C-alpha cells in the first residue's frame, strides 16, 4: 500500500520539535517512532495512523476522522486510522500530543 509523501512530510514537520523521533519504512508506508516505540505514520494515501494505547482507544475513536485500524483485516486495539483531511482541519498537532501522551510513557527501546 503506497503512502502519500506529502502527508509524511506534514507529519515529519509536526514531529520535528520532539526529541527521540526516528523514521522507518514499515507496512508499505512510513512510520515514526518515539524512543524506539511505534508512534504513528502514513500507511496509505489518505490517512494517518496513530498508536493511542488500548486504554485510550475508545476515546480516540470518538475524535473527528478516527476509525479502527484494521491493517490485517482485524481491528488492532490501541491503533487508529485518522482521515488526513479531517486531521489537518482539526489539528494534526493535537493528534500528535494525544499519541505522545501514551507512547511517551512507554519504556524506551
N, C-alpha and C positions, 0 to 999 in steps of 0.2 A: 504494500500500500504506500504510494508516494505521498510525501508531505509537501506542504506549501513553504518554500524557503522564506517568503515574506513574513508569514506567521512566526516562523522560527526566529527571524531577526527581531520581530517585535517582542517576543518573549525574552530573547537574549538581552535586549536593551533594558527591559523591565527588571531583569535579574542582575544587571551589571554592577550595581552598588552593593550587592550581598557577598560577603566573604564565604568561601568554601564551595562555590558553584563550579562544577565541571560539566562538560558536554560529552555525550556519547551517542553514536548511532545505534539504535535498538528498535526492534519491532517494525522495521521498514521505515522508520522515521527518525527523528532526533529527540533525545531525552536529555534532561538536565538533572544533575544530581547535586544534593547538598550534603557536604561532608561524606560523600560516597554512597548516600542513600537516594534512591529514585525520588525525584521531586515532581516532575511533570514534563510535558513536551508537546510535540506535534506528531500525531500518528496518522493523520490523513489531511486532505486538502481543505477542510472547513471546520476543524475542531481542535481545541487544546485538550490535553489530558492532564489531570492533576491527581496527586496522591493526597487524600484528605484524612485517611485513617478510618478504621471501622467505627469508632465512637462518634465521629462527626459526619459519617456518610449520609445519613438521612437529612441532616441539616444542610449539607452541601446540595443534595438533590432538590431542596426547596428554593435554592437560589436560581435566579433567571438564567436560562440557557443550559442548565445542567441536566444530564441524563446518565443512567448507569453505564459504566464501561463494560462492554461485552466482547472484548477482543477475541476470545476463544469460542464465542457462542454462548458462554455462560457469564452471568453478571459477576464482576470482580468487586467484592466488598472492599471499601476503602479507597477506591479509584473512581473517578467520574470523567466523562467527556463533557466539554463545555463548548457550545456553539461559539465559534470565533467572533462572528459579527456581534452577538449579544455580549460576550465578554469585553470586547473593545468598546461597546457603547456604555456598558455599566461600570467598567473599570477593571482592566487586566491586573493592575497593581493590587486591587482588593482580593482577587483570586490568589495572587502570589502570597499575600500576607496570610490569607486563610490557610493555604497549604503549608507555609513556613511554620505556622503555629503547631502543626503536627510533626512534620519532617524534621524541624529544628530540634525537637525533643528526643529524637532517636539517637542511639549510640553511634558515633562516627565509625565508618568502616575504613 
